[in-house]
Amino acid sequence: MDIQMPKMDGYEATRQIRALPDAAKAGIPIFAMTATPLRKTVRMLESRMNGHIAKPLDIPHLLHVLAEVLRS
């Protein structure tokens, strides 16, 4: 989830997804995606994102993150 989208930031988009009545849709894994380093911020935790992936993509790291989510 890009956190700097123009009309609705990624935090708000994530909050709205998490509020969906369909549990399968609301529970989809969502990761903050930015070009800048990002630690677990209060906003990321409050919106219930699953983590952070930095740009440019590090493919081995991306695959590791996806594998972790798919295991849970």
Backbone torsions as a table, in degrees:
resi	resn	phi	psi	omega
1	MET	NA	118.8	175.4
2	ASP	-69.5	125.0	-176.5
3	ILE	-84.4	-6.7	-178.4
4	GLN	-118.5	47.1	176.5
5	MET	-73.2	152.4	-171.5
6	PRO	-70.1	-42.5	-174.5
7	LYS	-93.0	-34.6	179.8
8	MET	-142.6	122.0	-178.6
9	ASP	-70.1	165.4	-176.5
10	GLY	-63.2	-28.3	178.3
11	TYR	-65.3	-46.7	-179.5
12	GLU	-68.1	-40.7	177.8
13	ALA	-59.8	-41.0	178.7
14	THR	-65.5	-43.2	177.7
15	ARG	-58.8	-41.7	-179.6
16	GLN	-68.2	-37.7	176.3
17	ILE	-64.5	-44.4	-179.2
18	ARG	-63.5	-23.1	-178.7
19	ALA	-88.8	-1.2	179.9
20	LEU	-61.1	145.2	-179.6
21	PRO	-71.0	-24.2	178.6
22	ASP	-82.0	111.1	-175.1
23	ALA	-59.7	-35.8	179.7
24	ALA	-65.0	-41.0	178.7
25	LYS	-72.9	-41.6	-178.4
26	ALA	-66.6	-25.8	-175.8
27	GLY	-94.5	6.6	-179.4
28	ILE	-59.1	138.3	177.9
29	PRO	-63.4	134.4	179.3
30	ILE	-132.5	127.8	179.0
31	PHE	-118.8	136.8	173.5
32	ALA	-66.8	139.4	179.3
33	MET	-131.0	118.5	-178.3
34	THR	-141.8	163.2	175.5
35	ALA	-88.9	-5.3	179.9
36	THR	-113.5	150.8	177.3
37	PRO	-59.0	141.1	-178.1
38	LEU	-141.1	121.7	172.3
39	ARG	-87.7	174.1	176.3
40	LYS	-64.3	103.5	179.9
41	THR	-89.4	163.4	177.2
42	VAL	-59.1	-42.5	-178.9
43	ARG	-63.4	-39.8	179.1
44	MET	-64.2	-44.0	179.9
45	LEU	-68.2	-41.4	180.0
46	GLU	-63.6	-34.9	-179.4
47	SER	-82.8	-6.0	176.7
48	ARG	68.5	39.4	171.0
49	MET	-71.7	154.9	-178.0
50	ASN	-86.7	-15.5	-178.5
51	GLY	165.0	-161.7	-174.8
52	HIS	-136.2	139.9	173.3
53	ILE	-128.9	125.6	-178.0
54	ALA	-87.1	151.3	171.3
55	LYS	-102.5	146.9	-2.9
56	PRO	-68.3	152.6	-175.1
57	LEU	-65.3	135.1	169.9
58	ASP	-101.3	101.5	-172.0
59	ILE	-57.0	-46.0	177.5
60	PRO	-58.6	-39.4	178.2
61	HIS	-66.7	-43.1	178.2
62	LEU	-58.2	-45.2	179.3
63	LEU	-64.0	-37.6	177.5
64	HIS	-63.9	-46.3	-179.9
65	VAL	-61.5	-45.0	179.3
66	LEU	-63.8	-40.5	178.2
67	ALA	-61.5	-40.6	178.8
68	GLU	-61.8	-44.0	-178.5
69	VAL	-67.5	-41.0	-178.3
70	LEU	-67.8	-26.9	177.3
71	ARG	-71.1	-29.0	-175.6
72	SER	-89.3	NA	NA
